[in-house]
Amino acid sequence: MGLSVEDILKLHDAEDIDLQEWLSGEGRPQIEVIHYTSHGWDIEGILVLPPGRTDDSPLPTLVYLHGGPERRNQVTFSDLASARGESAALFLASHGYAIFLPNFRGSSGYGDHFMNQLQDYHLMDNPFSDVMAGIDVLIDQGIADADRLAVYGSSYGAQLGAWAIAHTDRFHSAVLVIGRYDTLIHDRESGRSFHSLRPNRGAPSCALDMWLRPEVYDKISPMQHVTSMKTPSLIVETGAEHRDNQARTLFNALQAFGVDVWWVFYPEAFHNGRWSASYKRDYMSRLLAWFNHYLHGAELPSSFDQRIVSMAEELFVQLKEHEDWREALLLFMRYCIQEKDINRLGFAEGDRYFISPEGMHFVSVSISDSSPDIAVHLQEWSSSTRRLWGYDDNGELRLSNNASILLSQCRRSRP
């Protein structure tokens, strides 16, 4: 019996926990810092193993790729317990998986020369080589099961994960979290060259490559190799990446080429920030179910019934039908009150909290930390019309079909 989602959430909320003391408790994962050689470089990684491992049988192994790429994995609660679209390594290890977290070339903390190995368009291939070298070492040592490997990563780590499944078929599944996969399109839309954004990535890479030498993106953009991707993939996106349509583009491409692919959207999260407790619960549960399916043959739960899932849409599915708006609206307000901390759900204090399932129905809610008052507005968007409903003189919210919703289970403030 592994750690529960609620156990991990308690770790997220706790302060001043001594990691080593916590790991000494019964039924806790084991952590090792390992070193291996890749192309003449000493590479450090973290290995998180299931609790109480007593035999030498190889383990199903998950490879977690950190962001940046100048970040690094460290033996801390924030790195190993994080469910903000990150490793959740302690949770997954407690359910029988080995988690390998390599600090490939380009990671910080190992000197400038190490970080500079991303230069000359080596943003992807050098880190990828280091990752695969580490996997080979773990297989040779009898730790990793070569027939039960999966890869997952966050931000840049998702890009590297996409690159990996385009260049090897050794992974049986992948989870790509908050990544950008078509680097050429992203650079042109943002006006910034990701591969020359920092000095350790740059020379002789050029910020004008996106316009003058688009062919160099074959070396650094996973989407240039999408036809080689065959690995079942779960794509995770938040509101921070949604405007770029990168997850949608990759989803469409993989689906077009017959790859098993799912896409989950957490609209109120913002990259690795603003992950509410409900989002973290869903993320951890979804990761475990995904890896159990592809590495152990377990059935996917009902949360995978739809290939595209918006967590806002799941919560507010009743908004799609007028007759259900009352129930959906009250559900929404109960949810906000239960979460208590609006900063974890939406934007800054005093701002509005937005949900837009399928881009059609739009709900904004203002919540004040100093008052339980809640102001609610409903809008309906189409290609040509925008209609706004507000409170009438009796404090009721008027809708387009002349029905009304009485917000009865909380105090109300008028917009």
C-alpha positions, -999 to 999 in steps of 0.1 A, spaced: 0 0 0 17 32 -12 14 67 0 -20 83 -7 -26 115 -26 -37 130 7 -4 120 23 15 139 -3 -7 170 0 0 171 37 37 172 28 30 201 5 14 220 33 38 211 61 67 234 71 102 225 84 100 188 77 134 171 79 136 150 48 160 125 61 140 120 93 108 116 73 125 90 50 136 70 80 99 63 88 83 29 81 71 24 45 90 53 30 108 54 -3 146 50 -5 167 77 -21 202 74 -36 224 99 -54 242 81 -82 270 90 -107 277 76 -141 297 85 -172 282 98 -205 305 107 -234 333 114 -209 312 135 -185 304 127 -149 266 128 -146 248 130 -113 213 117 -108 188 109 -81 173 74 -78 141 70 -57 133 34 -50 101 18 -35 101 12 2 113 -21 16 128 -35 -16 142 -68 -6 150 -87 -38 171 -79 -69 143 -80 -94 145 -51 -119 118 -25 -114 95 -6 -137 113 26 -140 101 62 -147 126 87 -160 118 123 -149 133 152 -169 136 186 -151 128 220 -166 150 249 -175 171 232 -189 193 250 -164 174 237 -134 185 206 -116 169 178 -95 178 179 -58 171 158 -28 144 181 -13 108 177 -6 100 205 -31 116 184 -59 106 149 -49 71 155 -36 59 182 -59 27 175 -77 26 209 -94 31 193 -128 65 179 -116 80 146 -105 57 134 -76 86 110 -72 79 100 -35 43 92 -44 51 71 -75 80 53 -58 57 43 -29 36 25 -55 64 3 -67 82 24 -93 119 33 -95 122 70 -104 153 82 -121 160 119 -121 191 127 -141 209 160 -140 220 160 -177 244 184 -193 231 219 -191 219 215 -156 230 241 -130 253 234 -101 281 216 -120 300 246 -133 298 268 -164 315 243 -187 289 217 -179 261 242 -186 277 254 -218 272 219 -234 239 232 -248 257 255 -272 261 250 -309 225 236 -312 230 208 -286 200 218 -266 184 184 -271 209 158 -282 235 162 -254 209 160 -226 192 131 -244 224 112 -246 230 116 -209 195 104 -201 199 72 -222 234 65 -207 219 66 -172 191 42 -182 217 18 -196 236 19 -163 205 12 -143 196 -17 -166 231 -32 -163 229 -29 -125 196 -48 -125 176 -19 -111 156 -8 -142 135 -33 -162 143 -26 -199 108 -38 -208 90 -14 -184 104 21 -190 85 53 -192 95 90 -195 79 121 -181 90 157 -178 80 192 -170 85 224 -191 118 220 -209 117 184 -196 85 178 -216 103 191 -247 132 167 -240 106 139 -234 90 146 -268 125 146 -283 132 113 -266 102 95 -279 110 107 -314 145 92 -312 140 60 -294 112 33 -290 125 21 -256 99 40 -236 65 23 -233 47 56 -224 53 93 -219 38 121 -200 46 156 -214 38 183 -189 36 221 -197 60 219 -226 64 237 -259 71 213 -287 72 233 -320 102 254 -311 102 272 -345 66 283 -342 71 293 -305 102 314 -313 85 332 -342 54 340 -322 73 351 -291 100 369 -310 126 352 -287 149 324 -297 148 297 -270 180 281 -280 200 314 -278 180 329 -249 209 325 -224 247 326 -230 251 290 -220 228 280 -249 239 305 -274 272 307 -293 273 301 -322 235 298 -322 218 330 -335 186 347 -324 178 352 -361 178 315 -369 140 315 -368 140 337 -399 173 331 -416 180 294 -409 149 276 -400 165 243 -410 186 243 -378 154 236 -359 157 200 -370 184 198 -343 163 214 -315 126 211 -321 107 179 -313 79 188 -337 102 185 -366 104 147 -358 68 141 -349 63 114 -376 89 93 -356 69 95 -324 51 62 -317 50 62 -279 16 65 -261 15 100 -247 -4 120 -221 -1 157 -227 -7 181 -197 -13 218 -202 -21 248 -180 -34 282 -187 1 295 -191 7 275 -223 -28 274 -236 -26 305 -257 3 290 -277 -17 260 -289 14 238 -285 -4 210 -267 -33 210 -292 -8 209 -321 11 180 -307 -21 162 -298 -35 167 -333 -3 155 -349 0 123 -328 -36 115 -333 -33 120 -370 -4 94 -371 -24 69 -350 -5 73 -317 -25 67 -285 -27 102 -270 -46 120 -243 -46 157 -234 -56 171 -200 -59 209 -194 -57 226 -160 -68 261 -169 -64 279 -136 -29 266 -130 0 286 -144 29 265 -155 43 251 -122 23 276 -101 -12 281 -89 -19 243 -87 -49 239 -64 -53 208 -42 -78 194 -66 -54 197 -95 -27 181 -76 -50 152 -66 -60 147 -102 -24 150 -115 -10 124 -91 -39 100 -96 -37 104 -134 0 97 -135 -3 66 -114 -32 53 -135 -13 60 -167 19 43 -157 0 13 -142 -18 9 -175 12 10 -198 37 -7 -176 15 -32 -157 -15 -37 -180 -41 -22 -156 -72 -7 -171 -75 30 -174 -101 45 -151 -131 65 -162 -111 98 -160 -95 87 -193 -128 80 -211 -124 113 -230 -93 119 -250 -94 156 -242 -102 166 -206 -105 202 -193 -107 201 -155 -127 233 -156 -150 216 -180 -154 186 -157 -163 209 -129 -186 230 -149 -200 206 -174 -235 216 -163 -228 251 -177 -233 237 -212 -271 233 -206 -291 263 -193 -312 242 -170 -282 230 -151 -266 264 -145 -279 268 -110 -264 235 -98 -231 242 -116 -228 277 -102 -234 266 -66 -209 238 -72 -184 263 -83 -189 285 -53 -187 256 -29 -154 246 -46 -140 281 -42 -150 283 -6 -136 249 1 -102 257 -14 -100 290 6 -69 303 -10 -79 320 -42 -43 327 -51 -38 289 -57 -68 289 -80 -66 320 -100 -47 352 -102 -37 378 -77 -58 388 -47 -87 410 -58 -85 399 -94 -111 377 -110 -109 340 -114 -116 327 -149 -129 295 -163 -137 290 -200 -147 255 -209 -144 250 -247 -141 288 -250 -179 293 -251 -191 298 -215 -171 322 -194 -174 325 -157 -156 351 -136 -157 352 -98 -143 378 -75 -134 365 -40 -120 388 -13 -99 372 14 -113 396 39 -149 389 32 -170 359 21 -188 380 -5 -188 365 -40 -197 384 -71 -205 362 -101 -209 372 -138 -220 349 -166 -211 357 -202 -218 337 -234 -194 341 -263 -199 333 -299 -182 345 -331 -205 375 -333 -223 381 -301 -215 387 -264 -242 388 -238 -238 397 -202 -262 389 -174 -261 407 -141 -281 411 -109 -315 427 -110 -330 448 -82 -339 418 -62 -304 404 -62 -311 376 -87 -289 368 -116 -307 370 -149 -299 346 -177 -306 347 -215 -336 325 -213 -353 347 -187 -347 322 -160 -329 333 -129 -305 318 -104 -308 327 -67 -274 325 -52 -288 312 -20 -259 295 -2 -236 324 2 -237 362 7 -236 382 -25 -220 414 -36 -232 432 -68 -208 437 -97 
